Amino acid sequence: MPQVLRGLLMLLPFALWGTAMAAMKPLLVGGTPLQLACWRLLPAGLVLLLAALLLGRSWRVDRADWPWLIAFALVDGSLFQGLLAQGLGQTGAGLGSVLIDSQPLLVALLARSLFGEAINPVGWLGLMLGLLAIACLGLPAALLRHWWLEGPAGFSERAWSHGELWMLGAAAAMAVGTVLCRYASRHSDPLAVTGWHMLLGAAPLLLGCIWQSSGSGGPPLWPLWADWQWGLAAYAALFGSALAYGLFFWFASSGDLTGFTALTFLTPVFALLCGVLLLSEQLRPLQWFGTALALVSVVLINRRNQLWAPLQGLAASTAEGLP
């Protein structure tokens, strides 16, 4: 595959996620968080398995991968999507988005422990800059100013709510799920594994929907969405889930896990750019600064070994020259 095409495909999941969150928010009107999570996973899983068949790939999962696949489905499918949908209804696009996009740091720590991926000082600097970038992109300037002056007390009760806690849990679940994907696809096709994990992950969510609707005064089993909302649901399922997660876990199943997941820092950048191009919105100076930081952080993380080697050599030669 040409490097340019590969690079564009690696960026595509994060561009789609940047708009999928906006598409999902209106679906909580007329639908519950469980229904939203379930209807995002079920169609996406079916589409990915159908794609595997049409592409001539095996849709079967090796017997040795099934235990890891079940864990992958429960953590990244059921838990992550459930927490994300629950948090989406209780938080805005600010602090919640910052927390959900912080998962590259958790992935880096897990990849270092489990796969021995090196995170040298350049990589750590890139991760810290990435976290600062999404804070500048997602948080109001006034809140950042208060935090800078007052510390943690600057986050008032209004700024920190249960929604942000759900989002933080979702970020942790996706980080663990990203690692589990590599184990679940050791002997099986990553495309099939991703499709099955969506179908299996949707099962507990569907049972939860049935349980909710069975109670007196509970919501109906079928979401009460208008036609335009079903259109948003289709976009979130087909593009924001099937295509985005299919590509994401395809690349995450091999290669540099830390460097690839660092592209998550670009998700809010794509969301803001969509607002500029489609809604004629204007970026604030702080958001331009955050965009620049996000780009620098991705470069530092993906080029950390190449950038750190000369610095190591310089430090070694300097030490040798000291008396």
SEFIDO-754776 format. One line per field, with one value per residue: residue in one letter; x, y, z of N, C-alpha, C in turn; residue number from 1. Coordinates in steps of 0.1 Angstrom, whole numbers, plus 5000, padded with zeros to 4 digits. Layout:
<rs>
kedo: c(A,...)
neast: c(X,...)
nnorth: c(Y,...)
nup: c(Z,...)
caeast: c(X,...)
canorth: c(Y,...)
caup: c(Z,...)
ceast: c(X,...)
cnorth: c(Y,...)
cup: c(Z,...)
pavex: c(NUM,...)
</rs>
This chain:
<rs>
kedo: c(M,P,Q,V,L,R,G,L,L,M,L,L,P,F,A,L,W,G,T,A,M,A,A,M,K,P,L,L,V,G,G,T,P,L,Q,L,A,C,W,R,L,L,P,A,G,L,V,L,L,L,A,A,L,L,L,G,R,S,W,R,V,D,R,A,D,W,P,W,L,I,A,F,A,L,V,D,G,S,L,F,Q,G,L,L,A,Q,G,L,G,Q,T,G,A,G,L,G,S,V,L,I,D,S,Q,P,L,L,V,A,L,L,A,R,S,L,F,G,E,A,I,N,P,V,G,W,L,G,L,M,L,G,L,L,A,I,A,C,L,G,L,P,A,A,L,L,R,H,W,W,L,E,G,P,A,G,F,S,E,R,A,W,S,H,G,E,L,W,M,L,G,A,A,A,A,M,A,V,G,T,V,L,C,R,Y,A,S,R,H,S,D,P,L,A,V,T,G,W,H,M,L,L,G,A,A,P,L,L,L,G,C,I,W,Q,S,S,G,S,G,G,P,P,L,W,P,L,W,A,D,W,Q,W,G,L,A,A,Y,A,A,L,F,G,S,A,L,A,Y,G,L,F,F,W,F,A,S,S,G,D,L,T,G,F,T,A,L,T,F,L,T,P,V,F,A,L,L,C,G,V,L,L,L,S,E,Q,L,R,P,L,Q,W,F,G,T,A,L,A,L,V,S,V,V,L,I,N,R,R,N,Q,L,W,A,P,L,Q,G,L,A,A,S,T,A,E,G,L,P)
neast: c(5008,5006,5025,5014,4986,4982,4988,4967,4945,4950,4945,4919,4899,4900,4892,4866,4855,4856,4834,4813,4806,4792,4770,4758,4749,4723,4707,4700,4677,4647,4657,4674,4706,4715,4701,4712,4739,4736,4724,4744,4764,4754,4744,4769,4786,4775,4778,4807,4813,4800,4815,4839,4833,4827,4852,4866,4878,4884,4857,4856,4866,4896,4898,4916,4916,4891,4886,4900,4887,4861,4866,4875,4852,4834,4847,4856,4834,4807,4812,4828,4812,4788,4794,4803,4780,4764,4778,4778,4753,4754,4773,4790,4807,4831,4850,4844,4851,4878,4886,4879,4895,4920,4930,4953,4975,4970,4970,4997,5011,5001,5010,5038,5042,5032,5040,5065,5071,5090,5091,5106,5121,5114,5091,5074,5073,5059,5034,5025,5023,5002,4981,4978,4972,4946,4932,4934,4919,4894,4884,4869,4884,4882,4879,4903,4920,4912,4918,4946,4953,4941,4944,4933,4909,4898,4881,4849,4819,4800,4815,4827,4813,4791,4790,4815,4830,4819,4829,4857,4859,4851,4873,4893,4884,4884,4911,4921,4907,4919,4944,4936,4926,4948,4956,4934,4934,4954,4955,4935,4916,4918,4897,4874,4875,4870,4844,4829,4834,4819,4792,4790,4795,4773,4752,4749,4741,4717,4702,4700,4684,4660,4654,4650,4628,4609,4600,4576,4564,4588,4611,4602,4611,4620,4637,4624,4628,4630,4629,4652,4669,4673,4688,4712,4718,4724,4747,4765,4767,4776,4797,4810,4814,4815,4833,4853,4861,4868,4890,4906,4912,4923,4948,4957,4962,4987,5021,5034,5019,5016,5024,5005,4979,4983,4974,4949,4948,4943,4916,4897,4907,4899,4871,4867,4876,4857,4835,4844,4845,4820,4801,4808,4822,4845,4878,4891,4920,4932,4924,4936,4962,4961,4956,4981,4998,4988,4995,5023,5027,5019,5038,5062,5057,5055,5079,5097,5119,5137,5143,5153,5176,5199,5201,5208,5233,5246,5246,5261,5286,5292,5294,5317,5336,5339,5360)
nnorth: c(4988,5022,5048,5073,5069,5050,5067,5085,5068,5060,5084,5087,5074,5091,5115,5109,5102,5127,5140,5122,5122,5146,5139,5119,5131,5145,5122,5113,5125,5112,5087,5063,5062,5035,5025,5041,5033,5006,5007,5018,4999,4974,4975,4983,4961,4941,4951,4952,4924,4916,4930,4917,4893,4900,4910,4888,4878,4859,4854,4840,4832,4823,4795,4798,4825,4833,4836,4860,4876,4877,4891,4915,4923,4928,4948,4969,4970,4967,4980,5004,5017,5019,5035,5058,5067,5072,5092,5112,5123,5138,5157,5183,5192,5199,5195,5167,5158,5162,5144,5119,5119,5116,5090,5081,5084,5064,5042,5042,5037,5011,4998,5000,4985,4959,4953,4962,4986,5014,5044,5072,5102,5122,5111,5111,5139,5145,5133,5147,5173,5167,5162,5187,5201,5191,5200,5228,5229,5219,5230,5259,5292,5307,5288,5275,5295,5300,5276,5277,5298,5291,5264,5229,5237,5254,5241,5241,5229,5229,5226,5201,5170,5142,5133,5137,5119,5095,5097,5096,5070,5057,5064,5050,5024,5021,5023,5000,4982,4986,4975,4948,4941,4935,4911,4896,4893,4876,4852,4855,4873,4909,4925,4908,4902,4927,4932,4910,4916,4939,4930,4910,4927,4944,4927,4926,4952,4953,4935,4951,4972,4958,4950,4975,4985,4967,4973,4990,5020,5023,5031,5028,4998,5003,5030,5064,5080,5107,5109,5123,5119,5092,5092,5104,5084,5063,5074,5076,5049,5036,5051,5064,5042,5015,5019,5036,5023,4999,5005,5016,4995,4977,4989,4991,4965,4958,4969,5002,5008,5029,5052,5052,5054,5079,5097,5102,5126,5144,5143,5162,5184,5178,5179,5206,5217,5208,5223,5248,5246,5237,5250,5276,5286,5302,5299,5303,5321,5305,5280,5277,5276,5253,5235,5237,5226,5200,5190,5191,5174,5149,5145,5144,5121,5101,5102,5098,5080,5085,5112,5111,5096,5111,5131,5115,5106,5130,5137,5116,5120,5145,5139,5122,5140,5155,5164)
nup: c(5000,4991,5008,5011,5008,5029,5051,5049,5053,5079,5093,5088,5107,5130,5120,5113,5139,5150,5140,5146,5173,5175,5159,5174,5198,5195,5193,5218,5225,5225,5226,5247,5265,5264,5242,5222,5223,5216,5190,5177,5176,5166,5138,5127,5133,5117,5092,5090,5091,5068,5049,5052,5041,5014,5006,5004,5027,5057,5078,5101,5135,5150,5172,5194,5198,5208,5237,5242,5224,5234,5258,5247,5234,5255,5270,5252,5235,5249,5274,5269,5248,5262,5284,5271,5257,5280,5293,5273,5274,5297,5297,5279,5249,5259,5286,5287,5261,5262,5281,5270,5248,5259,5260,5246,5263,5283,5267,5258,5282,5288,5265,5268,5291,5284,5257,5255,5242,5235,5253,5252,5265,5246,5235,5258,5262,5239,5245,5268,5256,5239,5256,5267,5244,5236,5258,5254,5231,5238,5262,5278,5276,5299,5319,5318,5325,5351,5363,5360,5377,5401,5405,5410,5423,5406,5388,5388,5404,5384,5362,5365,5364,5368,5342,5331,5346,5336,5310,5314,5324,5300,5284,5296,5292,5264,5260,5272,5256,5231,5235,5240,5215,5200,5211,5205,5178,5170,5156,5139,5114,5116,5107,5108,5135,5147,5137,5149,5176,5179,5174,5195,5217,5216,5225,5254,5258,5243,5258,5281,5272,5267,5292,5305,5290,5298,5324,5344,5331,5318,5291,5256,5236,5211,5197,5198,5173,5149,5113,5104,5126,5125,5103,5113,5131,5114,5101,5123,5129,5105,5094,5116,5132,5119,5096,5108,5132,5121,5105,5125,5144,5127,5120,5147,5154,5148,5145,5156,5185,5203,5188,5168,5182,5192,5173,5181,5194,5174,5169,5181,5166,5140,5144,5150,5126,5108,5118,5110,5082,5074,5089,5091,5113,5136,5146,5179,5192,5212,5204,5179,5189,5204,5182,5169,5189,5190,5165,5167,5189,5178,5159,5174,5190,5171,5159,5178,5184,5164,5169,5194,5194,5182,5203,5225,5216,5215,5242,5253,5241,5251,5278,5278,5271,5294,5322)
caeast: c(5000,5015,5026,5004,4973,4982,4987,4953,4936,4953,4939,4904,4891,4900,4884,4852,4851,4855,4820,4804,4802,4782,4759,4752,4743,4708,4699,4696,4663,4639,4663,4682,4720,4717,4696,4722,4751,4733,4722,4757,4772,4747,4746,4783,4792,4770,4785,4821,4813,4796,4826,4849,4829,4828,4866,4872,4886,4878,4849,4857,4876,4903,4894,4925,4913,4878,4886,4904,4876,4850,4870,4876,4838,4828,4854,4856,4821,4797,4816,4831,4801,4778,4799,4804,4767,4759,4785,4774,4740,4755,4784,4791,4819,4843,4859,4842,4859,4892,4889,4878,4907,4932,4933,4967,4984,4968,4975,5012,5015,4999,5019,5051,5042,5028,5046,5078,5073,5099,5086,5117,5117,5107,5077,5067,5070,5048,5021,5021,5018,4990,4971,4977,4965,4931,4927,4932,4909,4880,4880,4868,4895,4880,4881,4917,4926,4909,4926,4960,4954,4935,4946,4921,4897,4892,4871,4837,4810,4793,4825,4830,4800,4791,4792,4830,4835,4816,4839,4870,4858,4851,4886,4901,4879,4889,4926,4923,4902,4929,4954,4930,4924,4960,4956,4922,4936,4967,4953,4923,4916,4914,4884,4864,4875,4863,4829,4824,4834,4807,4780,4790,4794,4759,4743,4745,4734,4704,4695,4697,4673,4648,4651,4645,4614,4599,4595,4565,4569,4601,4611,4599,4623,4624,4639,4614,4636,4625,4637,4666,4677,4677,4700,4723,4722,4731,4761,4773,4770,4783,4810,4816,4817,4820,4845,4863,4867,4874,4904,4914,4917,4932,4962,4961,4965,5001,5029,5036,5006,5017,5024,4992,4969,4986,4966,4936,4949,4938,4902,4891,4911,4890,4858,4867,4877,4844,4828,4849,4842,4806,4792,4814,4826,4858,4886,4897,4934,4936,4921,4947,4974,4959,4958,4995,5003,4984,5003,5036,5027,5019,5052,5071,5055,5058,5094,5105,5131,5147,5147,5160,5189,5209,5202,5215,5247,5252,5248,5272,5299,5295,5299,5330,5346,5341,5371)
canorth: c(5000,5034,5054,5084,5063,5044,5078,5090,5058,5061,5096,5087,5071,5102,5125,5104,5103,5141,5144,5112,5126,5156,5133,5111,5139,5146,5109,5111,5130,5102,5074,5062,5059,5021,5024,5048,5025,4994,5009,5022,4987,4963,4976,4984,4948,4933,4957,4947,4910,4915,4935,4907,4883,4906,4912,4875,4876,4850,4860,4831,4836,4811,4791,4803,4839,4835,4842,4874,4883,4880,4902,4927,4927,4933,4960,4979,4971,4970,4990,5017,5024,5023,5047,5070,5072,5077,5105,5121,5129,5145,5166,5189,5189,5205,5186,5154,5154,5162,5131,5108,5119,5114,5076,5077,5082,5051,5031,5042,5030,4997,4992,4999,4973,4946,4950,4967,4998,5024,5058,5080,5116,5129,5106,5116,5153,5146,5129,5158,5183,5163,5164,5202,5205,5188,5209,5241,5228,5216,5237,5273,5299,5312,5277,5272,5306,5298,5265,5281,5306,5285,5249,5221,5243,5262,5233,5242,5218,5229,5221,5187,5164,5127,5130,5137,5106,5085,5099,5091,5056,5053,5065,5038,5011,5021,5021,4986,4975,4988,4965,4935,4939,4929,4897,4889,4891,4870,4841,4858,4886,4920,4930,4899,4903,4940,4930,4901,4923,4948,4922,4905,4938,4949,4918,4931,4965,4950,4930,4962,4979,4950,4951,4989,4986,4957,4978,4999,5034,5024,5036,5017,4991,5009,5045,5073,5090,5112,5104,5129,5113,5079,5095,5106,5071,5056,5080,5072,5034,5031,5058,5067,5030,5004,5023,5042,5013,4988,5010,5018,4982,4971,4994,4989,4951,4956,4982,5010,5012,5043,5062,5053,5060,5094,5104,5106,5140,5152,5141,5175,5192,5175,5184,5220,5221,5206,5235,5260,5244,5235,5259,5290,5289,5308,5293,5313,5320,5294,5268,5277,5272,5238,5228,5236,5217,5187,5185,5189,5162,5137,5144,5140,5108,5092,5103,5099,5073,5092,5125,5109,5090,5122,5137,5105,5106,5143,5137,5107,5127,5156,5133,5117,5151,5161,5159)
caup: c(5000,4991,5021,5012,5010,5042,5060,5049,5060,5094,5098,5086,5119,5139,5113,5115,5153,5153,5137,5151,5186,5173,5154,5185,5208,5193,5194,5232,5225,5219,5228,5259,5262,5260,5228,5213,5222,5209,5176,5170,5174,5159,5123,5123,5133,5106,5080,5089,5087,5053,5042,5052,5031,5001,5003,5004,5039,5066,5089,5112,5145,5155,5186,5204,5199,5213,5250,5241,5217,5244,5267,5238,5231,5267,5274,5242,5229,5258,5285,5263,5242,5272,5292,5262,5255,5292,5295,5263,5278,5309,5295,5266,5241,5265,5294,5284,5250,5266,5288,5261,5239,5267,5261,5241,5274,5289,5257,5259,5295,5286,5254,5274,5300,5278,5245,5255,5233,5242,5254,5257,5269,5235,5235,5270,5259,5230,5252,5276,5247,5233,5266,5268,5231,5237,5268,5247,5220,5243,5274,5277,5280,5313,5328,5318,5333,5365,5367,5361,5389,5414,5406,5409,5427,5395,5382,5397,5403,5371,5351,5367,5368,5366,5328,5329,5351,5326,5299,5319,5324,5286,5278,5301,5286,5250,5260,5275,5244,5220,5237,5238,5201,5195,5215,5199,5164,5168,5147,5131,5106,5124,5103,5114,5150,5150,5135,5159,5189,5179,5176,5209,5226,5215,5231,5268,5257,5239,5270,5290,5266,5269,5307,5307,5285,5305,5336,5343,5329,5311,5277,5246,5232,5198,5199,5192,5166,5137,5101,5104,5137,5120,5094,5121,5137,5103,5100,5135,5129,5093,5092,5129,5139,5111,5089,5117,5141,5113,5102,5137,5150,5117,5123,5160,5156,5145,5144,5168,5191,5210,5178,5161,5190,5194,5164,5187,5197,5163,5168,5182,5155,5128,5147,5148,5112,5102,5121,5102,5068,5071,5097,5090,5126,5136,5157,5188,5193,5220,5196,5170,5197,5206,5170,5166,5198,5186,5154,5172,5197,5170,5152,5185,5194,5160,5155,5191,5184,5155,5175,5207,5192,5182,5216,5233,5211,5219,5257,5255,5237,5261,5290,5276,5271,5307,5330)
ceast: c(5009,5014,5016,4990,4972,4981,4973,4943,4938,4947,4924,4896,4889,4892,4869,4847,4849,4841,4810,4798,4790,4769,4751,4744,4728,4700,4695,4682,4655,4645,4672,4697,4722,4712,4706,4734,4748,4731,4734,4765,4766,4749,4761,4790,4787,4776,4799,4822,4810,4808,4837,4846,4831,4843,4873,4881,4878,4870,4849,4868,4882,4899,4903,4922,4900,4878,4890,4893,4864,4853,4870,4862,4832,4834,4852,4842,4811,4801,4819,4820,4790,4782,4799,4790,4761,4765,4781,4762,4742,4767,4783,4803,4832,4852,4857,4850,4874,4895,4888,4889,4920,4937,4947,4977,4983,4973,4990,5017,5013,5008,5033,5052,5041,5037,5061,5081,5080,5092,5097,5112,5110,5093,5069,5064,5059,5034,5016,5016,5005,4978,4968,4969,4950,4925,4924,4921,4895,4875,4879,4880,4894,4883,4896,4924,4924,4917,4941,4963,4951,4939,4934,4908,4890,4881,4859,4829,4802,4802,4828,4818,4802,4794,4807,4835,4831,4826,4852,4870,4858,4865,4895,4897,4884,4904,4929,4918,4912,4940,4948,4928,4936,4961,4945,4924,4949,4966,4942,4924,4911,4900,4873,4863,4868,4848,4823,4823,4823,4794,4779,4788,4780,4749,4739,4737,4719,4696,4691,4685,4660,4644,4645,4630,4604,4594,4584,4570,4582,4600,4608,4612,4629,4626,4629,4621,4629,4634,4651,4675,4681,4689,4713,4728,4729,4745,4770,4776,4779,4797,4817,4820,4823,4833,4856,4869,4873,4888,4912,4920,4925,4946,4966,4966,4980,5008,5030,5023,5006,5016,5011,4981,4971,4978,4952,4936,4944,4923,4895,4895,4902,4876,4857,4868,4864,4834,4831,4844,4827,4797,4797,4818,4841,4865,4892,4912,4939,4934,4932,4960,4973,4961,4973,5002,5000,4992,5017,5037,5027,5032,5062,5070,5058,5072,5103,5118,5142,5151,5155,5174,5200,5212,5210,5230,5254,5255,5260,5285,5302,5300,5313,5340,5348,5353,5367)
cnorth: c(5013,5042,5066,5079,5057,5055,5084,5081,5058,5073,5095,5084,5083,5113,5121,5105,5118,5146,5134,5116,5137,5150,5124,5119,5141,5133,5106,5117,5119,5088,5075,5060,5045,5019,5030,5039,5012,4996,5014,5009,4977,4964,4977,4970,4940,4938,4952,4933,4908,4920,4925,4896,4888,4908,4899,4871,4866,4857,4851,4836,4823,4808,4797,4818,4842,4841,4857,4882,4887,4891,4915,4932,4934,4946,4971,4981,4976,4981,5003,5024,5028,5035,5059,5076,5078,5091,5115,5129,5138,5155,5172,5184,5193,5195,5171,5149,5154,5149,5120,5107,5118,5099,5073,5076,5069,5040,5031,5035,5015,4991,4991,4987,4960,4943,4956,4979,5009,5038,5066,5094,5124,5124,5111,5131,5154,5142,5140,5170,5180,5165,5179,5207,5203,5196,5223,5240,5226,5224,5252,5280,5303,5301,5274,5283,5305,5287,5268,5289,5299,5270,5241,5227,5251,5254,5233,5230,5217,5223,5206,5180,5149,5124,5129,5124,5095,5085,5094,5076,5050,5054,5053,5025,5010,5018,5006,4978,4975,4977,4951,4931,4931,4914,4889,4886,4884,4859,4844,4871,4897,4925,4921,4901,4916,4938,4921,4908,4933,4941,4916,4916,4944,4940,4923,4944,4963,4944,4941,4970,4971,4951,4964,4990,4977,4963,4988,5013,5035,5028,5025,5011,4998,5024,5053,5084,5094,5107,5110,5123,5099,5080,5097,5093,5063,5061,5075,5057,5030,5038,5060,5054,5019,5008,5028,5031,5001,4992,5011,5005,4975,4976,4991,4975,4948,4970,4989,5015,5026,5054,5064,5059,5074,5102,5108,5120,5149,5151,5155,5185,5191,5180,5199,5225,5218,5218,5247,5258,5243,5245,5273,5295,5295,5302,5305,5311,5308,5281,5266,5272,5257,5230,5226,5226,5203,5181,5182,5177,5149,5135,5139,5126,5098,5092,5103,5092,5080,5105,5122,5104,5101,5128,5128,5106,5119,5143,5128,5113,5138,5150,5128,5128,5158,5156,5150)
cup: c(5000,5004,5022,5015,5024,5053,5061,5056,5075,5100,5098,5099,5128,5133,5115,5129,5156,5150,5143,5164,5184,5167,5164,5195,5207,5194,5208,5234,5218,5221,5241,5256,5258,5246,5218,5211,5214,5194,5169,5167,5165,5144,5119,5123,5121,5093,5078,5085,5072,5045,5041,5042,5017,4996,5002,5016,5048,5076,5101,5122,5150,5169,5197,5207,5206,5228,5250,5234,5226,5253,5259,5236,5243,5271,5264,5235,5239,5268,5279,5257,5252,5280,5284,5260,5268,5295,5286,5267,5290,5309,5281,5259,5247,5273,5291,5272,5253,5273,5279,5251,5246,5267,5255,5252,5281,5280,5258,5271,5293,5276,5260,5283,5294,5265,5244,5246,5241,5242,5260,5261,5258,5234,5246,5268,5250,5236,5260,5268,5241,5243,5267,5255,5232,5248,5262,5237,5226,5254,5271,5282,5295,5323,5329,5326,5348,5371,5369,5373,5402,5416,5405,5413,5416,5387,5391,5396,5390,5360,5352,5372,5366,5351,5325,5335,5342,5314,5302,5319,5309,5280,5283,5295,5272,5250,5263,5262,5233,5222,5235,5224,5195,5199,5208,5184,5161,5157,5137,5124,5115,5120,5109,5129,5154,5148,5146,5173,5190,5181,5190,5219,5227,5223,5245,5267,5252,5250,5280,5285,5268,5283,5310,5302,5291,5318,5334,5341,5322,5297,5268,5241,5219,5200,5191,5184,5153,5125,5101,5115,5133,5110,5102,5127,5126,5101,5111,5134,5117,5092,5106,5136,5129,5104,5099,5126,5133,5109,5114,5143,5140,5119,5137,5163,5154,5144,5157,5174,5197,5199,5171,5169,5193,5185,5169,5191,5186,5161,5170,5172,5143,5131,5146,5134,5104,5105,5113,5087,5065,5078,5098,5104,5125,5148,5165,5188,5201,5213,5186,5177,5200,5194,5167,5176,5195,5175,5159,5181,5189,5163,5162,5188,5183,5156,5167,5191,5175,5161,5187,5205,5190,5195,5226,5229,5216,5234,5260,5252,5246,5274,5289,5276,5284,5315,5341)
pavex: c(1,2,3,4,5,6,7,8,9,10,11,12,13,14,15,16,17,18,19,20,21,22,23,24,25,26,27,28,29,30,31,32,33,34,35,36,37,38,39,40,41,42,43,44,45,46,47,48,49,50,51,52,53,54,55,56,57,58,59,60,61,62,63,64,65,66,67,68,69,70,71,72,73,74,75,76,77,78,79,80,81,82,83,84,85,86,87,88,89,90,91,92,93,94,95,96,97,98,99,100,101,102,103,104,105,106,107,108,109,110,111,112,113,114,115,116,117,118,119,120,121,122,123,124,125,126,127,128,129,130,131,132,133,134,135,136,137,138,139,140,141,142,143,144,145,146,147,148,149,150,151,152,153,154,155,156,157,158,159,160,161,162,163,164,165,166,167,168,169,170,171,172,173,174,175,176,177,178,179,180,181,182,183,184,185,186,187,188,189,190,191,192,193,194,195,196,197,198,199,200,201,202,203,204,205,206,207,208,209,210,211,212,213,214,215,216,217,218,219,220,221,222,223,224,225,226,227,228,229,230,231,232,233,234,235,236,237,238,239,240,241,242,243,244,245,246,247,248,249,250,251,252,253,254,255,256,257,258,259,260,261,262,263,264,265,266,267,268,269,270,271,272,273,274,275,276,277,278,279,280,281,282,283,284,285,286,287,288,289,290,291,292,293,294,295,296,297,298,299,300,301,302,303,304,305,306,307,308,309,310,311,312,313,314,315,316,317,318,319,320,321,322,323)
</rs>
